[in-house]
Amino acid sequence: REFMREERLDGDNLWRCFCCNDFRPATKTLSIWKLPSHLVVHLKRFGGHGNDRLRKRSERVEVPDISRIDLSHLVGHAATAGDLGQAE
């Protein structure tokens, strides 16, 4: 859930207001409104530490029963026009 944490935009990373075109401090949050119908999983095939050469990993991967995976805790609320700073 780290990728969904609120992020402060300030200093060299200010947000440009689309109304006044000025740079302002703001907060940014990533929300998932709806789960996709397909789940893509990326497996890390190569590993190594520091200056070691990359080596192909040989560990066995066991895949759980996909029908039992509950990702609903990752789904946030749907944004409204008011949440986006626009007139409704």
C-alpha positions, 0 to 999 in steps of 0.5 A, spaced: 500 500 500 506 504 499 504 506 492 497 509 495 500 513 500 499 521 500 505 524 497 506 532 499 508 536 492 513 542 494 520 545 493 522 543 486 516 538 485 510 543 486 504 542 482 501 547 477 494 549 478 490 549 472 486 555 474 491 560 475 497 557 472 501 558 478 505 553 482 503 551 488 504 546 494 499 540 494 498 533 496 497 527 491 494 520 492 493 514 487 487 511 488 484 505 484 477 506 483 475 499 479 479 492 479 481 490 472 478 483 469 485 481 468 491 480 473 498 480 471 504 478 475 511 480 474 516 475 476 523 477 478 527 472 474 534 474 475 537 476 482 544 479 484 547 483 490 551 489 489 557 488 484 555 481 483 553 478 476 546 477 475 544 470 476 537 466 473 533 465 480 531 457 480 526 458 486 520 454 485 514 459 485 507 456 487 501 460 485 495 460 490 488 459 488 486 466 484 479 465 485 481 466 493 485 473 492 481 479 495 484 485 492 478 489 495 482 493 500 486 496 495 479 499 492 478 507 494 472 511 493 471 514 486 473 521 485 467 526 484 468 533 480 469 536 487 475 532 489 478 534 482 477 542 484 472 542 478 465 545 479 460 540 479 
